[in-house]
Amino acid sequence: MVPRSHWLFGDQLGPHFVDPRRGGPDAKAPLVMIEARSVLRRRRFHRAKAHLVLSAMRHRAAELGDRVTYVRAETYAEGLEQVLGQRPSSRPGARGRDAGPARERDEGGRLTVCHPTSRRALDFVGGLEGVEILPAKGFLVSHDDFARWAGRGSGHSLRLEGFYHWVRERHELLMDGDEPVGGRWNLDHDNRDSPPRGEETLDVRRPWQPREDGIDEEVRHDLDRWERDGDVSFVGRDGPRRFPATRREALSALRHFIKHRLPDFGRYEDAMLAADPVMSHSLLSAPLNLGLLDPAECVERAERAFRAGDAPLNSVEGFVRQIAGWREYVWHLYWHFGEDYRDRNALRHTAPLPDWFLDLDADAVTANCLSTVLAQVRDTGWTHHIPRLMVLGSRALQDGWDPAAVTDWFHRCFVDGYDWVMLPNVVGMSQYADGGLMTTKPYTSGGAYINRMSDLCGPCAYRPTDRTGDRACPYTAGYWAFLHRHRDRLAANHRTARAVKGLDRLKDLPQLLDDTSRRGDTPP
């Protein structure tokens, strides 16, 4: 019997997606990859992101050789038609907008595919006749296991910390018997140091850097041509590729991080330096989300470094929490909360994103922190989690931008951004648009936090302590204006009630609100 063909999406590029020992397709199954131009037309993606995804797909096709049929088509449907010899037909009762993760396998048919990572893709493949959807790969926890965890008892909380403990126990990560190594589950308080004073960069080995090849040259030529022809439009710059596009490159980046950068990761995990945007971060989110790395191998190598005495516990635990905790948590909440989560807007923020932000126009911005971070996104399509949350996300939250538009912006502008990544991260964590389903309070601050955790305020035209006047910090003024706007809601939250009471001590509050209103959506 001839094995059925297996379809690989562009974020299913690692060997675990085709390993029959791990629930993948038959070892001799022909493989299909489809490069659909419509995906690039759908959104104005960052140019570096488009380059990375196409480079990774084409590199994978080159590795697979004759086993793969690589199709370039306008849409996925047209690509499947080329492969199957006929246009794919929809099955009765196709999956709809509110469908959760696929749980039933359509045995038989002509094509298999691993569970896609977006609802849109799942709706498409789930609506095709003759397609068997295999379980999701690239994560530590299955959909069924998460559902069992989430459904445990009426008093059970969906908060991250409980989930993280459960994953650690289940996968025996950083455990000594039934207890966490070192006696504490979470060493976050050890990982909040300000950056070293007087230093422009951390004294650590620079991140791993790939070497571009002929495939990258071909991708860049195609993107130039498509953009020149008006076929697609991008935002941001496409400099030399910074992230792995192959399994071999991804493993090299992982080894480099574990050996040279992990030991210093924890202490300055939340810090920011203008001249060192990467700090000691791993830069592994992009290859993980392309499927080039499996999360298990990342956390297991980190734990081995700790057990061997090559990396301290606070660094290793912080890295493990990012991958086995937060990444897994976000993936499962994306499916658990349902499609309607996308439309959540508890704070009723409706302001459109201003053009300077949409265009990544860092030069239009006076505030040094925002200008610096926006330039990092413009130039690389990446910045680490604190600039994302406390500079970019905080600006959007304070100014009342539409959370759906903010989610779309993060999806388009970050090389590691996918629907499943950004929907919970932005709607829940960054914009508090779900009203507290995911987090216990909105994450925003005045300039004092940025000043403490970075070197960005020193050369700035604004002063983090000033609320009004020509040198008023837009984050400090914006913080108090945000608290005032949502005073009733936040006064009832025990984590923000004290800050709200501080409004009563501000004699300059009327002037602050007037100044904030007059600024509008102009670049701060």
C-alpha positions as CSV (number, residue, x, y, z in Angstrom):
1,M,0.0,0.0,0.0
2,V,1.3,3.5,-0.9
3,P,1.6,5.7,2.2
4,R,-0.6,8.7,2.3
5,S,1.1,12.1,1.7
6,H,1.8,14.3,4.8
7,W,1.5,18.1,4.7
8,L,4.0,20.2,6.6
9,F,3.0,23.7,7.5
10,G,5.7,26.4,7.6
11,D,6.0,26.2,11.4
12,Q,6.3,22.4,11.4
13,L,9.9,22.1,10.1
14,G,11.7,20.0,12.7
15,P,12.3,16.2,12.6
16,H,9.7,15.5,15.3
17,F,6.9,16.4,12.9
18,V,7.8,13.5,10.6
19,D,8.9,10.9,13.2
20,P,6.6,7.9,13.1
21,R,7.8,6.9,16.6
22,R,6.3,10.1,17.9
23,G,2.9,9.9,16.2
24,G,4.1,11.3,12.9
25,P,3.4,10.0,9.4
26,D,4.7,6.8,7.9
27,A,8.5,6.8,7.5
28,K,8.1,6.5,3.8
29,A,5.2,8.9,3.4
30,P,5.7,11.5,0.6
31,L,5.8,15.0,2.1
32,V,4.1,18.2,0.9
33,M,5.0,21.8,1.6
34,I,3.0,24.8,0.2
35,E,4.3,28.3,0.0
36,A,1.1,30.3,-0.3
37,R,1.5,33.9,-1.4
38,S,-1.9,34.8,0.0
39,V,-0.5,34.5,3.5
40,L,1.9,37.4,2.8
41,R,-0.9,39.5,1.3
42,R,-3.2,39.0,4.2
43,R,-1.1,41.2,6.6
44,R,1.7,43.7,6.3
45,F,4.3,41.5,7.9
46,H,7.8,42.5,9.0
47,R,10.2,42.0,6.2
48,A,12.6,40.1,8.4
49,K,9.8,37.7,9.4
50,A,8.7,37.0,5.9
51,H,12.4,36.3,5.0
52,L,12.9,34.0,7.9
53,V,9.8,31.9,7.3
54,L,10.4,31.5,3.6
55,S,14.1,30.8,4.1
56,A,13.3,28.1,6.7
57,M,10.7,26.5,4.5
58,R,12.9,26.4,1.5
59,H,15.9,25.1,3.5
60,R,13.7,22.3,4.8
61,A,12.6,21.4,1.4
62,A,16.2,21.3,0.2
63,E,17.1,19.0,3.1
64,L,14.2,16.6,2.3
65,G,15.1,16.4,-1.4
66,D,13.0,14.1,-3.5
67,R,10.8,13.1,-0.6
68,V,9.0,16.4,-0.6
69,T,6.8,18.1,-3.2
70,Y,7.3,21.9,-2.7
71,V,4.5,23.9,-4.2
72,R,4.4,27.6,-4.7
73,A,0.8,28.7,-5.2
74,E,-1.6,31.6,-4.6
75,T,-3.5,29.8,-1.8
76,Y,-3.3,26.6,0.2
77,A,-6.3,25.2,-1.7
78,E,-4.6,25.8,-5.1
79,G,-1.4,24.2,-3.7
80,L,-3.3,21.1,-2.6
81,E,-5.0,20.9,-6.0
82,Q,-1.6,20.8,-7.7
83,V,-0.5,18.0,-5.3
84,L,-3.7,15.9,-5.3
85,G,-4.7,16.4,-8.9
86,Q,-8.0,17.8,-7.9
87,R,-9.4,20.7,-5.9
88,P,-9.9,19.6,-2.2
89,S,-13.6,19.3,-1.3
90,S,-15.1,20.4,2.0
91,R,-16.6,17.7,4.3
92,P,-20.1,18.1,5.7
93,G,-20.2,19.9,9.0
94,A,-16.9,21.6,8.6
95,R,-15.3,23.1,11.6
96,G,-16.6,26.5,12.5
97,R,-15.5,29.6,14.2
98,D,-15.9,28.3,17.8
99,A,-14.2,25.0,17.2
100,G,-11.5,24.0,19.8
101,P,-8.5,21.8,19.2
102,A,-9.1,18.8,17.0
103,R,-9.6,15.6,18.9
104,E,-11.0,13.2,16.4
105,R,-8.9,11.6,13.7
106,D,-10.3,11.1,10.2
107,E,-8.9,7.7,9.5
108,G,-8.2,7.0,5.9
109,G,-8.1,9.7,3.2
110,R,-5.3,10.9,1.0
111,L,-3.5,13.3,3.3
112,T,-2.3,13.6,6.9
113,V,-1.2,16.8,8.7
114,C,-0.2,17.6,12.3
115,H,-2.6,19.7,14.2
116,P,-2.1,23.3,12.9
117,T,-1.1,26.1,15.3
118,S,-3.9,28.6,14.4
119,R,-7.7,28.4,14.4
120,R,-7.8,29.6,10.8
121,A,-5.6,26.8,9.6
122,L,-7.4,24.2,11.7
123,D,-10.7,25.4,10.3
124,F,-9.3,25.0,6.8
125,V,-7.8,21.5,7.1
126,G,-10.7,20.3,9.4
127,G,-13.1,21.2,6.7
128,L,-11.4,19.2,4.0
129,E,-12.5,15.6,3.1
130,G,-9.8,13.0,3.2
131,V,-7.5,14.7,5.6
132,E,-6.4,13.1,8.9
133,I,-5.4,15.6,11.6
134,L,-2.6,14.1,13.7
135,P,-2.0,15.3,17.3
136,A,-0.2,18.6,17.8
137,K,3.6,18.5,18.1
138,G,6.2,21.0,19.4
139,F,4.8,21.2,22.9
140,L,5.3,19.3,26.2
141,V,1.6,19.1,27.1
142,S,-1.1,17.5,25.0
143,H,-4.5,19.1,24.5
144,D,-6.2,16.3,26.4
145,D,-3.8,16.5,29.3
146,F,-4.3,20.3,29.6
147,A,-8.1,19.8,29.5
148,R,-7.8,17.4,32.4
149,W,-5.6,19.8,34.3
150,A,-7.9,22.7,33.6
151,G,-11.0,20.8,34.6
152,R,-9.8,19.7,38.1
153,G,-12.5,20.7,40.6
154,S,-14.5,23.9,41.1
155,G,-11.8,25.6,43.2
156,H,-9.1,25.0,40.7
157,S,-7.3,28.1,39.3
158,L,-6.1,28.5,35.7
159,R,-3.2,30.8,36.8
160,L,0.3,30.2,35.4
161,E,2.0,29.3,38.7
162,G,-0.2,26.2,39.3
163,F,0.2,25.1,35.7
164,Y,4.0,25.5,35.9
165,H,4.3,23.4,39.0
166,W,2.2,20.7,37.4
167,V,4.3,20.6,34.2
168,R,7.5,20.5,36.3
169,E,6.2,17.6,38.3
170,R,4.8,15.8,35.3
171,H,8.0,16.0,33.3
172,E,10.3,15.8,36.3
173,L,12.0,19.1,35.4
174,L,14.3,20.5,38.1
175,M,12.9,18.2,40.7
176,D,14.5,16.4,43.7
177,G,12.0,13.7,44.3
178,D,8.6,15.4,45.0
179,E,10.2,18.8,45.7
180,P,11.6,21.5,43.4
181,V,15.3,21.7,43.3
182,G,16.5,24.3,45.8
183,G,13.2,24.3,47.7
184,R,11.5,27.0,45.6
185,W,9.4,26.6,42.4
186,N,10.0,30.2,41.2
187,L,13.2,32.2,41.5
188,D,11.7,35.3,39.7
189,H,12.7,37.5,42.6
190,D,16.3,36.6,42.0
191,N,16.1,37.6,38.4
192,R,15.1,41.3,38.6
193,D,18.4,43.0,38.9
194,S,18.9,46.4,37.3
195,P,21.5,46.5,34.5
196,P,25.1,47.0,35.7
197,R,25.7,50.7,36.2
198,G,28.0,52.4,33.8
199,E,28.1,49.4,31.4
200,E,26.6,49.7,27.9
201,T,26.5,45.9,27.3
202,L,26.6,42.8,29.4
203,D,30.0,41.0,29.7
204,V,28.8,37.8,27.9
205,R,29.6,36.1,24.7
206,R,27.6,37.6,21.8
207,P,24.6,35.6,20.4
208,W,25.0,32.9,17.8
209,Q,24.8,34.4,14.3
210,P,23.9,32.4,11.1
211,R,25.6,32.7,7.8
212,E,23.3,33.4,4.9
213,D,23.5,31.3,1.8
214,G,22.1,31.0,-1.7
215,I,18.6,30.2,-0.5
216,D,18.6,33.4,1.6
217,E,19.7,35.3,-1.5
218,E,16.9,33.8,-3.5
219,V,14.3,34.7,-0.8
220,R,15.5,38.3,-0.6
221,H,15.4,38.6,-4.4
222,D,11.8,37.2,-4.4
223,L,10.7,39.5,-1.7
224,D,12.3,42.5,-3.4
225,R,10.5,41.6,-6.7
226,W,7.1,41.0,-5.1
227,E,7.3,44.3,-3.2
228,R,8.5,46.2,-6.3
229,D,5.6,44.7,-8.3
230,G,3.1,45.9,-5.6
231,D,2.1,42.3,-4.9
232,V,2.9,42.5,-1.2
233,S,3.9,45.2,1.3
234,F,6.1,44.9,4.3
235,V,7.1,46.9,7.3
236,G,10.6,47.0,8.9
237,R,14.0,46.2,7.6
238,D,15.5,43.0,6.2
239,G,19.1,43.0,7.2
240,P,21.3,40.0,7.5
241,R,19.3,37.1,8.9
242,R,19.7,36.8,12.7
243,F,17.7,33.7,13.5
244,P,18.1,30.0,12.6
245,A,16.4,28.7,9.5
246,T,17.5,25.1,9.7
247,R,17.6,22.3,12.3
248,R,21.4,22.4,12.3
249,E,21.5,26.1,12.8
250,A,18.9,25.9,15.6
251,L,20.9,23.2,17.4
252,S,24.1,25.4,17.1
253,A,22.2,28.4,18.5
254,L,20.9,26.2,21.4
255,R,24.3,24.8,22.2
256,H,25.9,28.3,22.1
257,F,23.3,29.7,24.5
258,I,23.5,26.9,27.0
259,K,27.3,27.0,27.1
260,H,28.0,30.7,26.8
261,R,24.9,32.7,27.8
262,L,22.7,30.7,30.0
263,P,24.9,31.2,33.1
264,D,24.2,35.0,33.1
265,F,20.6,34.8,31.8
266,G,18.7,34.9,35.1
267,R,20.1,37.9,37.0
268,Y,19.4,40.4,34.2
269,E,16.4,38.7,32.7
270,D,14.2,41.8,33.1
271,A,16.8,44.5,32.5
272,M,17.2,46.6,29.4
273,L,20.3,48.3,27.8
274,A,20.0,50.6,24.8
275,A,23.2,49.2,23.1
276,D,22.5,45.6,24.1
277,P,18.9,44.7,23.2
278,V,19.5,40.9,23.4
279,M,21.3,41.0,26.8
280,S,21.6,37.3,27.8
281,H,18.4,36.1,26.2
282,S,18.4,33.0,24.1
283,L,16.8,34.2,20.8
284,L,15.4,30.7,20.6
285,S,11.7,31.7,20.4
286,A,11.8,32.0,16.6
287,P,13.3,28.5,15.9
288,L,11.0,27.0,18.6
289,N,7.9,28.5,16.9
290,L,9.1,27.4,13.5
291,G,9.3,23.8,14.9
292,L,13.1,23.6,14.4
293,L,13.6,22.9,18.1
294,D,11.5,20.8,20.4
295,P,10.9,22.4,23.8
296,A,11.9,19.2,25.6
297,E,15.4,19.2,24.3
298,C,15.8,22.9,25.3
299,V,14.8,22.5,28.9
300,E,16.5,19.2,29.3
301,R,19.8,20.6,28.1
302,A,19.4,23.6,30.5
303,E,18.8,21.2,33.4
304,R,21.9,19.2,32.4
305,A,23.9,22.4,32.6
306,F,22.7,23.0,36.1
307,R,23.3,19.5,37.3
308,A,26.8,19.7,35.9
309,G,27.5,22.9,37.7
310,D,27.8,24.9,34.5
311,A,24.8,27.3,35.1
312,P,23.2,28.6,38.3
313,L,19.7,27.6,39.4
314,N,18.2,31.0,39.0
315,S,19.2,31.2,35.3
316,V,18.1,27.7,34.5
317,E,14.8,28.0,36.4
318,G,14.1,31.3,34.6
319,F,14.7,29.7,31.2
320,V,12.7,26.5,32.0
321,R,9.8,28.7,33.2
322,Q,9.8,30.6,30.0
323,I,9.5,27.5,27.9
324,A,7.9,24.8,30.1
325,G,5.7,27.4,31.9
326,W,4.8,30.4,29.9
327,R,5.1,29.1,26.3
328,E,3.0,26.0,27.1
329,Y,0.5,28.0,29.1
330,V,0.0,30.5,26.3
331,W,-0.4,27.7,23.7
332,H,-3.1,26.0,25.7
333,L,-5.0,29.1,26.7
334,Y,-5.2,30.1,23.0
335,W,-7.4,27.0,22.5
336,H,-9.0,26.9,25.9
337,F,-10.5,30.4,25.9
338,G,-12.1,29.9,22.5
339,E,-12.3,32.2,19.4
340,D,-14.4,34.8,21.2
341,Y,-11.4,35.6,23.3
342,R,-10.0,37.5,20.3
343,D,-12.8,40.1,20.7
344,R,-12.4,40.7,24.4
345,N,-12.2,44.3,25.3
346,A,-13.0,44.7,29.0
347,L,-11.5,48.2,29.2
348,R,-13.4,49.3,26.1
349,H,-10.3,50.7,24.4
350,T,-11.0,51.6,20.8
351,A,-8.4,54.1,19.7
352,P,-6.7,53.2,16.4
353,L,-3.0,52.6,16.3
354,P,-1.3,55.8,15.2
355,D,0.6,55.8,11.9
356,W,4.0,56.3,13.5
357,F,3.6,53.1,15.5
358,L,2.2,51.1,12.6
359,D,5.1,52.2,10.4
360,L,7.8,51.6,13.2
361,D,8.8,55.2,12.8
362,A,11.2,55.3,15.7
363,D,12.7,58.6,14.5
364,A,9.4,60.4,15.1
365,V,9.5,59.5,18.8
366,T,11.1,61.7,21.4
367,A,10.8,59.4,24.4
368,N,14.1,57.5,24.4
369,C,12.8,54.2,25.7
370,L,10.1,54.0,23.1
371,S,12.2,55.3,20.3
372,T,15.0,52.8,21.1
373,V,12.7,49.8,21.4
374,L,10.7,50.7,18.3
375,A,14.0,50.9,16.4
376,Q,14.9,47.5,17.6
377,V,11.7,46.1,16.3
378,R,12.1,48.0,13.0
379,D,15.6,46.7,12.5
380,T,15.3,43.1,13.7
381,G,11.7,42.1,14.2
382,W,12.5,41.2,17.8
383,T,13.0,42.6,21.3
384,H,12.8,40.7,24.6
385,H,9.8,40.3,26.9
386,I,10.2,43.4,29.1
387,P,10.4,46.0,26.2
388,R,7.4,44.2,24.7
389,L,5.3,44.4,27.8
390,M,6.5,47.5,29.7
391,V,7.4,49.8,26.8
392,L,5.4,48.8,23.7
393,G,2.4,47.2,25.4
394,S,2.3,49.7,28.2
395,R,2.2,52.6,25.6
396,A,-0.8,50.9,23.9
397,L,-2.6,50.3,27.3
398,Q,-2.1,53.8,28.6
399,D,-3.2,55.4,25.4
400,G,-6.3,53.1,25.0
401,W,-5.5,51.5,21.7
402,D,-7.8,48.8,20.4
403,P,-6.5,45.5,21.7
404,A,-7.4,43.6,18.6
405,A,-5.3,46.0,16.5
406,V,-2.4,45.8,19.0
407,T,-2.6,42.0,18.8
408,D,-2.4,42.2,15.0
409,W,0.6,44.5,15.2
410,F,2.6,42.2,17.5
411,H,1.7,39.2,15.2
412,R,2.9,41.0,12.1
413,C,6.0,42.8,13.5
414,F,7.8,40.1,15.5
415,V,9.7,37.2,13.9
416,D,8.4,34.8,16.6
417,G,4.8,36.1,16.4
418,Y,2.0,33.7,15.5
419,D,-1.7,33.9,16.3
420,W,-1.4,31.4,19.2
421,V,1.5,33.4,20.6
422,M,0.2,36.9,20.5
423,L,-3.5,36.5,21.2
424,P,-3.1,35.5,24.9
425,N,0.0,37.5,25.4
426,V,-1.5,40.7,24.1
427,V,-5.2,40.4,25.0
428,G,-4.6,38.8,28.4
429,M,-1.1,39.8,29.6
430,S,-0.3,43.1,27.9
431,Q,-3.7,44.8,27.4
432,Y,-5.8,43.3,30.2
433,A,-8.6,43.1,27.7
434,D,-9.9,39.9,29.1
435,G,-10.6,41.6,32.4
436,G,-8.4,39.3,34.5
437,L,-8.9,35.9,33.1
438,M,-5.2,35.4,32.5
439,T,-3.5,37.9,34.9
440,T,-4.5,39.5,38.2
441,K,-3.8,43.1,37.2
442,P,-2.9,45.3,34.3
443,Y,0.8,45.5,33.6
444,T,1.8,49.1,33.2
445,S,4.0,51.6,35.1
446,G,5.4,55.0,35.2
447,G,8.9,56.1,34.1
448,A,10.4,55.1,37.5
449,Y,10.2,51.4,36.6
450,I,11.9,51.9,33.2
451,N,14.5,54.1,34.9
452,R,15.3,51.4,37.5
453,M,15.5,48.6,34.9
454,S,17.4,50.3,32.1
455,D,19.8,53.0,31.0
456,L,17.2,54.5,28.7
457,C,16.0,57.5,30.8
458,G,19.4,59.2,31.3
459,P,19.7,60.7,27.9
460,C,16.0,61.2,27.4
461,A,14.4,64.6,26.9
462,Y,11.8,63.7,29.5
463,R,12.3,63.1,33.2
464,P,10.7,59.9,34.8
465,T,9.7,61.9,37.9
466,D,7.9,64.7,36.1
467,R,4.1,64.3,35.6
468,T,3.4,67.7,34.0
469,G,5.3,70.3,32.0
470,D,7.6,70.2,29.1
471,R,9.8,67.4,30.6
472,A,6.9,65.2,31.7
473,C,7.6,61.6,31.1
474,P,4.8,60.2,28.8
475,Y,4.9,56.9,30.8
476,T,4.6,58.6,34.2
477,A,1.7,60.9,33.0
478,G,0.2,58.0,31.0
479,Y,0.2,55.7,34.1
480,W,-1.7,58.2,36.2
481,A,-4.1,59.0,33.4
482,F,-4.8,55.3,32.9
483,L,-5.5,54.8,36.6
484,H,-7.9,57.7,36.6
485,R,-9.7,56.5,33.5
486,H,-10.3,53.1,35.0
487,R,-10.5,54.2,38.7
488,D,-13.6,52.3,39.7
489,R,-12.5,49.0,38.2
490,L,-9.0,49.2,39.5
491,A,-10.0,50.4,43.0
492,A,-11.9,47.1,43.4
493,N,-8.7,45.1,42.6
494,H,-6.6,44.4,45.6
495,R,-3.4,44.5,43.5
496,T,-4.1,48.0,42.2
497,A,-6.3,49.6,44.9
498,R,-3.3,51.2,46.7
499,A,-2.0,52.8,43.4
500,V,-5.5,54.2,42.7
501,K,-5.6,55.8,46.2
502,G,-2.5,57.7,45.1
503,L,-4.6,59.7,42.7
504,D,-6.0,61.6,45.6
505,R,-2.5,62.9,46.5
506,L,-1.9,64.4,43.0
507,K,-2.6,68.1,43.2
508,D,-1.5,68.4,39.5
509,L,-4.0,65.7,38.3
510,P,-6.2,68.1,36.3
511,Q,-3.2,69.5,34.5
512,L,-1.8,66.0,33.9
513,L,-5.1,64.9,32.4
514,D,-5.3,68.0,30.2
515,D,-1.7,67.6,29.0
516,T,-2.3,63.9,28.2
517,S,-5.5,64.7,26.3
518,R,-3.8,67.4,24.2
519,R,-1.0,65.1,23.3
520,G,-3.5,62.7,21.7
521,D,-1.9,60.2,19.4
522,T,1.1,62.3,18.4
523,P,4.5,60.6,19.0
524,P,5.4,61.0,22.6
